């Protein structure tokens, strides 16, 4: 997978989280109006933790994915170089 595709995946992941945050900010005023500020505040904290956790987990998975891909690519280059030297 090329660097451009990896960057596209990262951008799409980040944009997805951003869209979820925007959707939540559109919903929370309605919760406050219908059920009160206390419930709105509680749900806002819960969603903050949830979306923040998703964001961090996606970044950890992405970093691990990139690390594995680089390691595999590096190993492949070493094997090809070793075959050429023999």
C-alpha positions, 0 to 999 in steps of 0.5 A, spaced: 500 500 500 502 506 498 504 512 502 498 516 499 493 511 501 495 510 508 494 518 508 488 517 505 486 512 510 488 516 516 484 522 513 478 518 512 478 516 520 480 523 522 474 526 518 469 520 521 471 522 528 470 529 526 463 528 523 461 524 529 463 530 533 459 535 529 453 530 529 453 530 537 454 537 537 447 538 533 444 533 538 446 535 545 442 542 544 435 538 543 437 533 549 438 539 553 431 542 551 427 536 552 430 533 558 434 538 562 441 541 562 443 535 567 442 530 563 445 533 557 451 535 561 452 527 563 451 525 556 456 530 553 461 527 558 459 520 556 460 521 549 466 525 550 469 519 553 466 515 548 469 519 542 475 520 545 476 513 546 475 511 539 479 517 536 485 514 541 484 507 539 484 508 531 490 512 532 493 506 536 491 501 531 493 506 525 500 506 528 501 499 529 498 498 522 504 502 519 509 499 524 507 492 521 507 495 514 514 498 515 517 492 518 514 487 513 517 492 507 524 493 511 524 485 511 522 484 504 528 489 502 533 486 506 531 479 503 531 482 496 538 485 497 541 479 500 539 474 494 542 479 489 549 479 493 549 472 493 
